[in-house]
Structure formats: C-alpha cells, structure tokens
Amino acid sequence: MTVDLSKLDNQNRVLFEVALKPVQGKRFQPTGFPDLGAATYQAGNTACLLVESAQSMANRLEMTLWDEGAKQPVSAASGISYVAIHNDSGGYLTSSITEAHRINSPYILEGKDKGFIGKLQQEFAVMEKGPIDRSKLASTLLKYDVNSLLHGVFLAKKELAGGRLRIARALSSFVEAESVAVAASGGVKNDHVDPQGDTAKGFGNVPFHREEFTSEKITAYFSLDLQQIRAYGLGDKVERMLILLALFKIRSLLDGNLRFRTACDLEVAEPDSIVARRPAGFSLPSLEDLNADLPKAIKDCQDLMEVTTVTYSN
C-alpha cells in the first residue's frame, strides 16, 4: 500500500502529541543534567518535568535506522547516504548515523585520512566567500549524509566555507510530563563481609536516596518542518523520501523500545490511534506500510546518494 501524503500538501508542519505511560507501576525516572538533576519547571500553575530532551530524542530517532548487529542501516533504509568509519585494520568503528554530530563527527573530519574532507572542500568551494547556497549545501548533504537534512548539522571547520555551514533540525522531538510529584525512596548497598569498611574504596554499607516522579500526563512531542524540507529545493521525489524517512523514524521509535533508562520504561497509551494535531486528521502510517513504501522512495533517489567509507586513525 502506498502511503498517502496528500493531506500534507500546502502544510508547513506535521505535529504529533502522543500520550505515554509507564509499562508498570506509576513511577519513572526522568533525564538528569550535571549540577541540575531533574529538569523541573512551572508552566502557569502546573508542575512540569522534562522526561527526555530534544538532543536525546534526536539520537534515539536516528538509531531506529541502524542495525547494530549488522553494522549497517536496517533493511527498510538500505540505500540511504551515510559515512561509514573504519579503523586502520579495516574493521567497522562508527558511522555518521550513530555519531552525535553526524557528518561533522571528528572521526570523519579530524583523522589522518583527508580524502573525504577534501571532497567536501571541493563541493563547498563556491561558498568560500559570499552567501551560503542553501540548495548546494542541501544537495551535498543528501549525497553524503541524508540524515543531516532531518536532524541538522553544523560544519564548524573553517576549511569548509569558513565554518558557516549549518542546517537546523527539520525533525525534532522531546518528552514532557505534567502535574508531577516527587516519589522519594532509597536503599542501602550492603556489605555482608565488612559493614564498617572504607566506603571510599567501595567497601561497607552505603545508604542512598533516590528520586523518581509520578505524573498525571506524559506526552511525546514530534515536529516535522515541511516548509524547511521543501526549501531545500531538491525536488518532489527527495521531499517524499525525507518525509517518509521521518515518519518511519517516529513510528519505529513509538512501536519499538521506549525504555529510556532502567527506571524509565514507557509505552504508548493508545497505540491504535496516533493522529497528528496538525494537520487535523493525518494519521501516522503503520510500520508495515512504511516498511513497504520507504524502500521505493529511496530507490527513486538512489542516483543522488552514496555510501562513503573513511578510515580513522589519530
């Protein structure tokens, strides 16, 4: 079945708000930040909590495309452009799909192998001076790392158009909770051999406190900027592929593993009905339909993309 995207015509964005709930019990553990801990805040009279940040959700969405065992994209995404990084022995090291900064990864741009960065310098040479040619930037990212067109990138190296090349996220997501309350608990790490041992070295009994949260409402938010995708100027076939790729990521994440942490195991509250808030009436396609349609869309754009291999050694 061909996925019908006609409801997205003349729309600027697709916005999903998906209700989540803990798989078991009522408590969950939110993301934490150094020197801050849990990110709690007030929205009017409502106590709110950031459960998962935009940065973390971007990483999780990207990983839906990656087969960790095979060290390559999942079958539905086979044929997309990305950069594979190998070590000196020719073994797999990492890739632009799994790297935090995608094509701007230091394992791609900072190693002794200068072949790929030389290619990028040639591609972007016309932008050394003057304004950035957004269409040229987009077509080059499509060629080498299509995920950068969805999740954004900042090529900060001065050798590449003076470090001015950047793309904002077209696909973004975060998880928030409302009407939250702290669920305080704790425990003791017991040492049955020497309860009075030196705790600095890991011996002895060590009591600890723990803070989890409860909430009346947990929501995963997803935003796909259709206007930005069209502004790339890459044509109808590429636009369709990028939209299907984004929808595939969202559906794969929601249907798959929402265990963000040991004590934060969530699931979709109503899995049979995930409907966009904007545009009204647009439903998130099933994973079955996306698995069938995405490979066709990728094949239609195959001559515009390639897989690049870079050797990293320091």
C-alpha atoms as a printed R data frame, in Angstrom:
    type eleno elety resid chain resno      x      y      z
1   ATOM     1    CA   MET     A     1  0.000  0.000  0.000
2   ATOM     2    CA   THR     A     2  1.344  3.410 -0.987
3   ATOM     3    CA   VAL     A     3  1.431  5.846  1.912
4   ATOM     4    CA   ASP     A     4 -0.880  8.768  1.171
5   ATOM     5    CA   LEU     A     5  0.805 12.093  1.979
6   ATOM     6    CA   SER     A     6 -1.741 14.280  0.192
7   ATOM     7    CA   LYS     A     7 -3.025 15.745  3.488
8   ATOM     8    CA   LEU     A     8  0.416 17.301  3.936
9   ATOM     9    CA   ASP     A     9  0.168 19.333  0.737
10  ATOM    10    CA   ASN     A    10  0.270 23.070  1.489
11  ATOM    11    CA   GLN     A    11  1.000 22.345  5.148
12  ATOM    12    CA   ASN     A    12  4.004 23.893  6.915
13  ATOM    13    CA   ARG     A    13  4.396 21.325  9.677
14  ATOM    14    CA   VAL     A    14  3.318 17.952 10.986
15  ATOM    15    CA   LEU     A    15  2.803 17.923 14.759
16  ATOM    16    CA   PHE     A    16  2.189 14.771 16.794
17  ATOM    17    CA   GLU     A    17  1.395 14.665 20.514
18  ATOM    18    CA   VAL     A    18  1.499 11.077 21.741
19  ATOM    19    CA   ALA     A    19  0.341 10.071 25.239
20  ATOM    20    CA   LEU     A    20  2.752  7.736 27.047
21  ATOM    21    CA   LYS     A    21  2.513  5.774 30.299
22  ATOM    22    CA   PRO     A    22  4.860  3.624 32.394
23  ATOM    23    CA   VAL     A    23  4.872 -0.025 31.358
24  ATOM    24    CA   GLN     A    24  4.485 -0.994 35.018
25  ATOM    25    CA   GLY     A    25  3.539  0.978 38.099
26  ATOM    26    CA   LYS     A    26  3.299  4.759 38.333
27  ATOM    27    CA   ARG     A    27  6.891  5.931 38.801
28  ATOM    28    CA   PHE     A    28  9.502  6.849 36.201
29  ATOM    29    CA   GLN     A    29 12.998  8.333 36.181
30  ATOM    30    CA   PRO     A    30 13.497 11.458 34.015
31  ATOM    31    CA   THR     A    31 16.647 12.572 32.286
32  ATOM    32    CA   GLY     A    32 19.156 14.318 34.545
33  ATOM    33    CA   PHE     A    33 21.705 17.049 33.941
34  ATOM    34    CA   PRO     A    34 25.062 17.722 35.666
35  ATOM    35    CA   ASP     A    35 24.747 20.205 38.552
36  ATOM    36    CA   LEU     A    36 20.989 20.371 37.943
37  ATOM    37    CA   GLY     A    37 19.470 16.931 38.294
38  ATOM    38    CA   ALA     A    38 15.919 16.546 37.038
39  ATOM    39    CA   ALA     A    39 14.670 19.449 34.903
40  ATOM    40    CA   THR     A    40 11.527 20.575 36.731
41  ATOM    41    CA   TYR     A    41  9.717 23.822 35.939
42  ATOM    42    CA   GLN     A    42  6.396 25.609 36.287
43  ATOM    43    CA   ALA     A    43  4.002 26.268 33.420
44  ATOM    44    CA   GLY     A    44  1.428 28.560 34.976
45  ATOM    45    CA   ASN     A    45  0.163 26.654 37.991
46  ATOM    46    CA   THR     A    46  1.263 23.275 36.605
47  ATOM    47    CA   ALA     A    47  4.387 21.491 37.838
48  ATOM    48    CA   CYS     A    48  6.177 20.093 34.783
49  ATOM    49    CA   LEU     A    49  9.179 17.898 34.084
50  ATOM    50    CA   LEU     A    50 11.415 17.267 31.075
51  ATOM    51    CA   VAL     A    51 11.434 13.486 30.695
52  ATOM    52    CA   GLU     A    52 13.637 13.314 27.585
53  ATOM    53    CA   SER     A    53 15.493 16.169 25.888
54  ATOM    54    CA   ALA     A    54 15.461 17.132 22.213
55  ATOM    55    CA   GLN     A    55 19.126 16.104 21.920
56  ATOM    56    CA   SER     A    56 18.483 12.649 23.333
57  ATOM    57    CA   MET     A    57 15.358 12.108 21.249
58  ATOM    58    CA   ALA     A    58 17.290 13.018 18.083
59  ATOM    59    CA   ASN     A    59 19.797 10.280 18.920
60  ATOM    60    CA   ARG     A    60 17.014  7.783 19.576
61  ATOM    61    CA   LEU     A    61 15.256  8.633 16.306
62  ATOM    62    CA   GLU     A    62 18.484  8.224 14.364
63  ATOM    63    CA   MET     A    63 19.151  4.825 15.907
64  ATOM    64    CA   THR     A    64 15.867  3.485 14.520
65  ATOM    65    CA   LEU     A    65 17.653  3.317 11.157
66  ATOM    66    CA   TRP     A    66 20.666  1.377 12.399
67  ATOM    67    CA   ASP     A    67 21.078 -2.402 12.622
68  ATOM    68    CA   GLU     A    68 23.643 -2.685 15.418
69  ATOM    69    CA   GLY     A    69 24.341 -6.343 14.743
70  ATOM    70    CA   ALA     A    70 24.919 -5.929 11.011
71  ATOM    71    CA   LYS     A    71 26.632 -2.515 11.382
72  ATOM    72    CA   GLN     A    72 24.542 -1.041  8.589
73  ATOM    73    CA   PRO     A    73 21.135  0.589  8.037
74  ATOM    74    CA   VAL     A    74 18.023 -1.504  8.629
75  ATOM    75    CA   SER     A    75 16.626 -3.129  5.516
76  ATOM    76    CA   ALA     A    76 13.866 -0.535  5.001
77  ATOM    77    CA   ALA     A    77 16.513  2.245  4.912
78  ATOM    78    CA   SER     A    78 19.031  0.390  2.762
79  ATOM    79    CA   GLY     A    79 20.449  2.695  0.110
80  ATOM    80    CA   ILE     A    80 20.446  5.928  2.102
81  ATOM    81    CA   SER     A    81 23.603  8.003  2.111
82  ATOM    82    CA   TYR     A    82 25.887  7.913  5.137
83  ATOM    83    CA   VAL     A    83 29.563  7.796  6.043
84  ATOM    84    CA   ALA     A    84 30.997  4.565  7.453
85  ATOM    85    CA   ILE     A    85 34.153  4.966  9.532
86  ATOM    86    CA   HIS     A    86 36.637  2.080  9.689
87  ATOM    87    CA   ASN     A    87 39.773  1.640 11.781
88  ATOM    88    CA   ASP     A    88 43.273  1.028 10.425
89  ATOM    89    CA   SER     A    89 42.555 -2.686 10.208
90  ATOM    90    CA   GLY     A    90 39.506 -2.139  8.029
91  ATOM    91    CA   GLY     A    91 37.026 -3.011 10.769
92  ATOM    92    CA   TYR     A    92 33.900 -1.025 11.493
93  ATOM    93    CA   LEU     A    93 34.364  1.754 14.042
94  ATOM    94    CA   THR     A    94 31.331  4.042 13.823
95  ATOM    95    CA   SER     A    95 29.179  5.897 11.283
96  ATOM    96    CA   SER     A    96 27.560  9.252 10.633
97  ATOM    97    CA   ILE     A    97 24.200  7.685 11.570
98  ATOM    98    CA   THR     A    98 25.369  6.764 15.063
99  ATOM    99    CA   GLU     A    99 27.659  9.757 15.683
100 ATOM   100    CA   ALA     A   100 26.234 12.608 17.773
101 ATOM   101    CA   HIS     A   101 27.132 15.279 15.201
102 ATOM   102    CA   ARG     A   102 26.531 13.178 12.104
103 ATOM   103    CA   ILE     A   103 28.792 14.211  9.194
104 ATOM   104    CA   ASN     A   104 30.546 16.719 11.480
105 ATOM   105    CA   SER     A   105 31.929 13.875 13.604
106 ATOM   106    CA   PRO     A   106 35.652 14.235 14.477
107 ATOM   107    CA   TYR     A   107 36.077 10.603 13.398
108 ATOM   108    CA   ILE     A   108 35.170 11.769  9.891
109 ATOM   109    CA   LEU     A   109 36.850 15.173  9.715
110 ATOM   110    CA   GLU     A   110 39.763 15.038 12.180
111 ATOM   111    CA   GLY     A   111 41.581 11.818 11.285
112 ATOM   112    CA   LYS     A   112 44.678 11.360  9.135
113 ATOM   113    CA   ASP     A   113 42.526 10.306  6.162
114 ATOM   114    CA   LYS     A   114 41.904 13.658  4.429
115 ATOM   115    CA   GLY     A   115 40.242 12.249  1.322
116 ATOM   116    CA   PHE     A   116 36.683 12.882  2.372
117 ATOM   117    CA   ILE     A   117 37.195 16.353  3.805
118 ATOM   118    CA   GLY     A   118 38.984 17.154  0.534
119 ATOM   119    CA   LYS     A   119 35.803 16.145 -1.321
120 ATOM   120    CA   LEU     A   120 33.740 18.411  0.907
121 ATOM   121    CA   GLN     A   121 36.130 21.311  0.330
122 ATOM   122    CA   GLN     A   122 35.664 20.891 -3.423
123 ATOM   123    CA   GLU     A   123 31.878 20.661 -3.082
124 ATOM   124    CA   PHE     A   124 31.720 23.820 -0.949
125 ATOM   125    CA   ALA     A   125 34.454 25.824 -2.693
126 ATOM   126    CA   VAL     A   126 31.876 28.096 -4.342
127 ATOM   127    CA   MET     A   127 30.785 29.238 -0.877
128 ATOM   128    CA   GLU     A   128 34.173 30.290  0.476
129 ATOM   129    CA   LYS     A   129 33.027 33.876  0.007
130 ATOM   130    CA   GLY     A   130 29.602 35.413 -0.201
131 ATOM   131    CA   PRO     A   131 26.276 33.992  0.974
132 ATOM   132    CA   ILE     A   132 25.676 30.290  1.563
133 ATOM   133    CA   ASP     A   133 24.000 28.492 -1.336
134 ATOM   134    CA   ARG     A   134 21.377 26.576  0.636
135 ATOM   135    CA   SER     A   135 20.394 24.395 -2.285
136 ATOM   136    CA   LYS     A   136 24.017 23.360 -2.912
137 ATOM   137    CA   LEU     A   137 24.507 22.658  0.787
138 ATOM   138    CA   ALA     A   138 21.348 20.535  0.880
139 ATOM   139    CA   SER     A   139 22.222 18.550 -2.254
140 ATOM   140    CA   THR     A   140 25.710 17.814 -0.897
141 ATOM   141    CA   LEU     A   141 24.315 16.618  2.429
142 ATOM   142    CA   LEU     A   142 21.800 14.492  0.528
143 ATOM   143    CA   LYS     A   143 24.694 12.946 -1.383
144 ATOM   144    CA   TYR     A   144 26.820 12.076  1.630
145 ATOM   145    CA   ASP     A   145 24.607 12.038  4.763
146 ATOM   146    CA   VAL     A   146 20.868 12.342  4.241
147 ATOM   147    CA   ASN     A   147 20.137 12.235  7.995
148 ATOM   148    CA   SER     A   148 21.729 15.659  8.369
149 ATOM   149    CA   LEU     A   149 18.807 17.075  6.373
150 ATOM   150    CA   LEU     A   150 16.409 15.804  9.048
151 ATOM   151    CA   HIS     A   151 18.392 16.144 12.268
152 ATOM   152    CA   GLY     A   152 20.564 19.134 11.373
153 ATOM   153    CA   VAL     A   153 24.303 19.678 11.276
154 ATOM   154    CA   PHE     A   154 26.873 22.389 11.911
155 ATOM   155    CA   LEU     A   155 30.059 22.024  9.869
156 ATOM   156    CA   ALA     A   156 32.172 24.280 12.048
157 ATOM   157    CA   LYS     A   157 35.550 23.677 10.375
158 ATOM   158    CA   LYS     A   158 36.974 26.849  8.863
159 ATOM   159    CA   GLU     A   159 38.207 24.847  5.867
160 ATOM   160    CA   LEU     A   160 34.569 24.321  4.873
161 ATOM   161    CA   ALA     A   161 33.199 27.684  3.755
162 ATOM   162    CA   GLY     A   162 34.691 29.359  6.785
163 ATOM   163    CA   GLY     A   163 32.755 27.211  9.254
164 ATOM   164    CA   ARG     A   164 29.418 28.768  8.277
165 ATOM   165    CA   LEU     A   165 27.578 25.673  7.034
166 ATOM   166    CA   ARG     A   166 24.640 24.676  9.167
167 ATOM   167    CA   ILE     A   167 21.208 23.121  8.863
168 ATOM   168    CA   ALA     A   168 18.584 23.338 11.619
169 ATOM   169    CA   ARG     A   169 16.639 20.284 12.716
170 ATOM   170    CA   ALA     A   170 13.682 19.570 10.450
171 ATOM   171    CA   LEU     A   171 12.593 16.700 12.704
172 ATOM   172    CA   SER     A   172 12.591 17.377 16.428
173 ATOM   173    CA   SER     A   173 11.111 15.697 19.467
174 ATOM   174    CA   PHE     A   174 11.011 15.820 23.259
175 ATOM   175    CA   VAL     A   175  9.019 14.233 26.104
176 ATOM   176    CA   GLU     A   176  7.364 16.228 28.892
177 ATOM   177    CA   ALA     A   177  5.303 15.338 31.954
178 ATOM   178    CA   GLU     A   178  2.647 17.472 33.644
179 ATOM   179    CA   SER     A   179  1.280 17.636 37.182
180 ATOM   180    CA   VAL     A   180  4.349 15.872 38.512
181 ATOM   181    CA   ALA     A   181  5.284 14.949 42.065
182 ATOM   182    CA   VAL     A   182  8.468 13.539 43.536
183 ATOM   183    CA   ALA     A   183  8.406  9.869 44.544
184 ATOM   184    CA   ALA     A   184 11.221  9.732 47.088
185 ATOM   185    CA   SER     A   185 12.793  6.414 48.013
186 ATOM   186    CA   GLY     A   186 16.187  4.952 48.770
187 ATOM   187    CA   GLY     A   187 18.105  1.894 49.844
188 ATOM   188    CA   VAL     A   188 21.363  0.515 51.153
189 ATOM   189    CA   LYS     A   189 24.270 -1.111 49.375
190 ATOM   190    CA   ASN     A   190 25.042 -3.877 51.839
191 ATOM   191    CA   ASP     A   191 28.482 -5.299 52.561
192 ATOM   192    CA   HIS     A   192 27.898 -8.592 54.413
193 ATOM   193    CA   VAL     A   193 31.640 -9.142 54.841
194 ATOM   194    CA   ASP     A   194 32.670 -5.817 56.383
195 ATOM   195    CA   PRO     A   195 29.739 -3.430 57.014
196 ATOM   196    CA   GLN     A   196 32.146 -0.844 58.524
197 ATOM   197    CA   GLY     A   197 34.609 -0.965 55.609
198 ATOM   198    CA   ASP     A   198 36.083  2.034 53.780
199 ATOM   199    CA   THR     A   199 33.202  3.323 51.671
200 ATOM   200    CA   ALA     A   200 35.571  5.491 49.608
201 ATOM   201    CA   LYS     A   201 37.020  2.254 48.215
202 ATOM   202    CA   GLY     A   202 33.664  0.584 47.702
203 ATOM   203    CA   PHE     A   203 33.501 -1.365 50.972
204 ATOM   204    CA   GLY     A   204 30.972 -1.085 53.800
205 ATOM   205    CA   ASN     A   205 27.250 -0.439 53.950
206 ATOM   206    CA   VAL     A   206 26.266  2.613 51.897
207 ATOM   207    CA   PRO     A   207 22.797  4.147 52.275
208 ATOM   208    CA   PHE     A   208 21.489  6.193 49.334
209 ATOM   209    CA   HIS     A   209 18.431  8.251 48.437
210 ATOM   210    CA   ARG     A   210 16.570  8.135 45.143
211 ATOM   211    CA   GLU     A   211 14.089 10.466 43.480
212 ATOM   212    CA   GLU     A   212 11.666  9.306 40.836
213 ATOM   213    CA   PHE     A   213  8.472 11.024 39.695
214 ATOM   214    CA   THR     A   214  4.800 10.398 39.144
215 ATOM   215    CA   SER     A   215  2.677 12.302 36.644
216 ATOM   216    CA   GLU     A   216 -0.906 12.680 35.525
217 ATOM   217    CA   LYS     A   217  0.204 13.108 31.907
218 ATOM   218    CA   ILE     A   218  3.323 12.150 29.917
219 ATOM   219    CA   THR     A   219  3.475 13.311 26.302
220 ATOM   220    CA   ALA     A   220  5.939 12.718 23.471
221 ATOM   221    CA   TYR     A   221  6.014 15.634 21.038
222 ATOM   222    CA   PHE     A   222  7.192 15.341 17.422
223 ATOM   223    CA   SER     A   223  7.549 18.172 14.917
224 ATOM   224    CA   LEU     A   224  8.399 17.788 11.225
225 ATOM   225    CA   ASP     A   225  9.102 21.057  9.414
226 ATOM   226    CA   LEU     A   226  7.727 20.508  5.902
227 ATOM   227    CA   GLN     A   227  8.494 24.079  4.872
228 ATOM   228    CA   GLN     A   228 12.184 23.563  5.601
229 ATOM   229    CA   ILE     A   229 12.241 20.308  3.638
230 ATOM   230    CA   ARG     A   230 10.635 21.985  0.611
231 ATOM   231    CA   ALA     A   231 13.033 24.931  0.902
232 ATOM   232    CA   TYR     A   232 15.951 22.591  0.221
233 ATOM   233    CA   GLY     A   233 14.819 22.704 -3.411
234 ATOM   234    CA   LEU     A   234 15.664 19.041 -4.026
235 ATOM   235    CA   GLY     A   235 12.504 18.073 -5.907
236 ATOM   236    CA   ASP     A   236  9.332 16.105 -5.225
237 ATOM   237    CA   LYS     A   237 10.963 12.657 -5.054
238 ATOM   238    CA   VAL     A   238 13.503 13.720 -2.442
239 ATOM   239    CA   GLU     A   239 10.846 15.554 -0.445
240 ATOM   240    CA   ARG     A   240  8.710 12.416 -0.341
241 ATOM   241    CA   MET     A   241 11.682 10.298  0.704
242 ATOM   242    CA   LEU     A   242 12.623 12.688  3.527
243 ATOM   243    CA   ILE     A   243  9.047 12.825  4.832
244 ATOM   244    CA   LEU     A   244  8.676  9.037  4.730
245 ATOM   245    CA   LEU     A   245 12.073  8.659  6.401
246 ATOM   246    CA   ALA     A   246 10.978 10.989  9.218
247 ATOM   247    CA   LEU     A   247  7.630  9.209  9.661
248 ATOM   248    CA   PHE     A   248  9.433  5.852  9.674
249 ATOM   249    CA   LYS     A   249 11.695  7.055 12.489
250 ATOM   250    CA   ILE     A   250  8.745  8.277 14.568
251 ATOM   251    CA   ARG     A   251  6.709  5.109 14.051
252 ATOM   252    CA   SER     A   252  9.703  2.817 14.669
253 ATOM   253    CA   LEU     A   253 10.505  4.583 17.924
254 ATOM   254    CA   LEU     A   254  6.905  4.511 19.189
255 ATOM   255    CA   ASP     A   255  6.381  0.879 18.184
256 ATOM   256    CA   GLY     A   256  9.781 -0.152 19.488
257 ATOM   257    CA   ASN     A   257 11.823  0.491 22.601
258 ATOM   258    CA   LEU     A   258 10.760  3.423 24.784
259 ATOM   259    CA   ARG     A   259 12.892  2.286 27.693
260 ATOM   260    CA   PHE     A   260 14.893  5.470 28.075
261 ATOM   261    CA   ARG     A   261 16.568  4.359 31.312
262 ATOM   262    CA   THR     A   262 16.467  1.428 33.746
263 ATOM   263    CA   ALA     A   263 13.664  3.098 35.699
264 ATOM   264    CA   CYS     A   264 12.025  4.882 32.759
265 ATOM   265    CA   ASP     A   265 10.224  2.243 30.744
266 ATOM   266    CA   LEU     A   266  7.316  3.763 28.811
267 ATOM   267    CA   GLU     A   267  4.823  2.747 26.164
268 ATOM   268    CA   VAL     A   268  2.216  4.440 24.000
269 ATOM   269    CA   ALA     A   269 -1.008  4.800 25.999
270 ATOM   270    CA   GLU     A   270 -3.286  4.319 22.968
271 ATOM   271    CA   PRO     A   271 -1.184  2.625 20.252
272 ATOM   272    CA   ASP     A   272 -4.015  2.145 17.743
273 ATOM   273    CA   SER     A   273 -4.686  5.852 17.302
274 ATOM   274    CA   ILE     A   274 -1.780  8.232 16.725
275 ATOM   275    CA   VAL     A   275 -3.264 11.231 14.943
276 ATOM   276    CA   ALA     A   276 -1.494 14.498 14.213
277 ATOM   277    CA   ARG     A   277 -2.603 17.661 15.960
278 ATOM   278    CA   ARG     A   278 -1.602 19.421 12.746
279 ATOM   279    CA   PRO     A   279 -2.797 18.894 10.090
280 ATOM   280    CA   ALA     A   280 -6.012 17.620 11.610
281 ATOM   281    CA   GLY     A   281 -6.930 14.118 10.531
282 ATOM   282    CA   PHE     A   282 -3.482 12.997  9.395
283 ATOM   283    CA   SER     A   283 -2.665  9.621 10.941
284 ATOM   284    CA   LEU     A   284  0.833  8.282 11.450
285 ATOM   285    CA   PRO     A   285  1.203  5.460  8.878
286 ATOM   286    CA   SER     A   286  1.703  1.937 10.167
287 ATOM   287    CA   LEU     A   287  5.174  0.464 10.298
288 ATOM   288    CA   GLU     A   288  4.027 -2.188  7.841
289 ATOM   289    CA   ASP     A   289  3.072  0.436  5.239
290 ATOM   290    CA   LEU     A   290  6.246  2.451  5.817
291 ATOM   291    CA   ASN     A   291  8.409 -0.668  5.524
292 ATOM   292    CA   ALA     A   292  6.812 -1.262  2.140
293 ATOM   293    CA   ASP     A   293  6.901  2.303  0.795
294 ATOM   294    CA   LEU     A   294 10.154  3.769  2.116
295 ATOM   295    CA   PRO     A   295 12.456  1.466  0.081
296 ATOM   296    CA   LYS     A   296 10.649  2.545 -3.101
297 ATOM   297    CA   ALA     A   297 11.156  6.213 -2.247
298 ATOM   298    CA   ILE     A   298 14.849  5.615 -1.514
299 ATOM   299    CA   LYS     A   299 15.277  3.765 -4.810
300 ATOM   300    CA   ASP     A   300 13.755  6.732 -6.675
301 ATOM   301    CA   CYS     A   301 16.558  8.932 -5.236
302 ATOM   302    CA   GLN     A   302 19.357  6.357 -5.414
303 ATOM   303    CA   ASP     A   303 21.412  8.197 -8.025
304 ATOM   304    CA   LEU     A   304 21.618 11.236 -5.700
305 ATOM   305    CA   MET     A   305 23.079  9.347 -2.715
306 ATOM   306    CA   GLU     A   306 26.127  7.269 -1.934
307 ATOM   307    CA   VAL     A   307 27.804  5.418  0.934
308 ATOM   308    CA   THR     A   308 31.271  6.748  1.764
309 ATOM   309    CA   THR     A   309 33.948  4.893  3.719
310 ATOM   310    CA   VAL     A   310 36.532  6.817  5.758
311 ATOM   311    CA   THR     A   311 39.481  5.362  7.663
312 ATOM   312    CA   TYR     A   312 40.081  6.889 11.067
313 ATOM   313    CA   SER     A   313 43.489  6.907 12.716
314 ATOM   314    CA   ASN     A   314 44.913  9.576 15.003
